[in-house]
Amino acid sequence: MILAFLATRLGRGLVVGFALVMALIVNNSHQRSIGASNVLVASKEQGAKANAKNETVRAAAERPGAADRVRSRFCRDC
């Protein structure tokens, strides 16, 4: 009975329609996972840039005379 239904034009149309819908769902899922991985990669790159900037700031703060440089720049009446 099921095979007879699939042999009709309506049955074939439903099977093809179902296959197309499933293909769209799979493609949408794949595209979303690619987008999510791109967001993660961009976030890691931004984190690496921020860490590099923080490291340069820490290195400058550890050099001798750092407190005097801050005082001369930001303290007018000291």
Sine and cosine of phi, psi and omega as CSV:
sin_phi,cos_phi,sin_psi,cos_psi,sin_omega,cos_omega
0.00,0.00,-0.70,0.71,0.01,-1.00
-0.91,0.41,-0.65,0.76,0.02,-1.00
-0.90,0.43,-0.58,0.81,0.04,-1.00
-0.91,0.42,-0.64,0.77,0.03,-1.00
-0.91,0.42,-0.67,0.74,0.00,-1.00
-0.92,0.38,-0.37,0.93,0.03,-1.00
-0.98,0.21,-0.29,0.96,0.02,-1.00
-0.98,0.18,0.27,-0.96,0.00,-1.00
-0.89,0.45,-0.66,0.75,0.02,-1.00
-0.89,0.45,-0.69,0.73,0.00,-1.00
-0.89,0.45,-0.70,0.71,0.03,-1.00
-0.90,0.44,-0.64,0.77,0.02,-1.00
-0.89,0.45,-0.65,0.76,0.03,-1.00
-0.91,0.41,-0.64,0.77,0.01,-1.00
-0.91,0.41,-0.70,0.71,0.02,-1.00
-0.90,0.43,-0.67,0.74,0.03,-1.00
-0.89,0.46,-0.69,0.73,0.03,-1.00
-0.89,0.46,-0.67,0.74,0.02,-1.00
-0.89,0.45,-0.65,0.76,0.03,-1.00
-0.91,0.42,-0.68,0.73,0.02,-1.00
-0.89,0.46,-0.69,0.72,0.02,-1.00
-0.89,0.45,-0.64,0.77,0.03,-1.00
-0.89,0.46,-0.65,0.76,0.04,-1.00
-0.91,0.42,-0.64,0.77,0.02,-1.00
-0.90,0.43,-0.70,0.72,0.01,-1.00
-0.90,0.43,-0.68,0.73,0.01,-1.00
-0.89,0.45,-0.68,0.74,0.02,-1.00
-0.88,0.48,-0.69,0.73,0.02,-1.00
-0.89,0.45,-0.67,0.74,0.01,-1.00
-0.90,0.44,-0.70,0.72,0.00,-1.00
-0.90,0.43,-0.62,0.79,0.03,-1.00
-0.91,0.42,-0.63,0.77,0.00,-1.00
-0.93,0.37,-0.58,0.82,0.07,-1.00
-0.90,0.43,-0.69,0.72,0.02,-1.00
-0.88,0.47,-0.66,0.76,0.01,-1.00
-0.91,0.42,-0.64,0.77,0.01,-1.00
-0.93,0.36,-0.57,0.82,0.05,-1.00
-0.91,0.42,-0.62,0.78,0.04,-1.00
-0.90,0.43,-0.66,0.75,0.01,-1.00
-0.90,0.43,-0.66,0.75,0.01,-1.00
-0.90,0.43,-0.69,0.72,0.01,-1.00
-0.90,0.44,-0.63,0.77,0.02,-1.00
-0.90,0.43,-0.65,0.76,0.03,-1.00
-0.92,0.40,-0.61,0.79,0.03,-1.00
-0.91,0.42,-0.68,0.73,0.04,-1.00
-0.89,0.45,-0.63,0.78,0.04,-1.00
-0.90,0.44,-0.64,0.76,0.02,-1.00
-0.91,0.42,-0.64,0.77,0.04,-1.00
-0.90,0.43,-0.68,0.73,0.01,-1.00
-0.90,0.44,-0.65,0.76,0.02,-1.00
-0.91,0.42,-0.63,0.78,0.03,-1.00
-0.91,0.42,-0.67,0.74,0.02,-1.00
-0.90,0.44,-0.69,0.73,0.02,-1.00
-0.89,0.45,-0.59,0.81,0.01,-1.00
-0.91,0.41,-0.64,0.77,0.04,-1.00
-0.92,0.39,-0.61,0.79,0.03,-1.00
-0.91,0.41,-0.67,0.74,0.02,-1.00
-0.90,0.43,-0.65,0.76,0.00,-1.00
-0.90,0.44,-0.65,0.76,0.03,-1.00
-0.92,0.40,-0.58,0.81,-0.01,-1.00
-0.95,0.31,-0.42,0.91,-0.02,-1.00
-1.00,0.08,-0.24,0.97,0.01,-1.00
-0.94,0.35,0.48,-0.88,0.02,-1.00
-0.88,0.47,0.61,-0.79,0.04,-1.00
1.00,0.09,0.16,0.99,-0.04,-1.00
-0.89,0.45,-0.65,0.76,-0.01,-1.00
-0.91,0.42,-0.62,0.79,0.02,-1.00
-0.92,0.39,-0.61,0.79,0.04,-1.00
-0.90,0.44,-0.66,0.75,0.02,-1.00
-0.92,0.40,-0.68,0.73,-0.02,-1.00
-0.89,0.45,-0.67,0.74,-0.04,-1.00
-0.95,0.32,-0.49,0.87,0.01,-1.00
-0.99,0.17,-0.63,0.78,-0.21,-0.98
-0.89,-0.45,0.01,1.00,-0.03,-1.00
-0.85,-0.53,0.96,-0.27,-0.09,-1.00
-0.96,0.28,-0.66,0.75,-0.14,-0.99
-0.95,-0.30,0.36,0.93,-0.06,-1.00
-0.99,0.15,0.00,0.00,0.00,0.00
